[in-house]
Amino acid sequence: MRFKHYKGGLYELVCEATLESDLSTMIVYRAANGSIWARPKDVFFEIIEVDGVKVQRFTPLD
């Protein structure tokens, strides 16, 4: 599944992973340039405020 970051970058969700230290769920995703990133699931899908407007950090495209 593809997502657009609120700053404009395009990303592909690779998988969900479990962080060994505390068993939290992480989202592993790939940027358009091929770099791989991971962030906590709740942060990846959270609603943030940008210039006084609430938006999704990552908006699904598919």
Helices and strands as residue ranges (DSSP letters): E 2-5, E 10-18, E 25-31, E 36-40, H 41-44, E 47-50, E 53-56, E 58-60
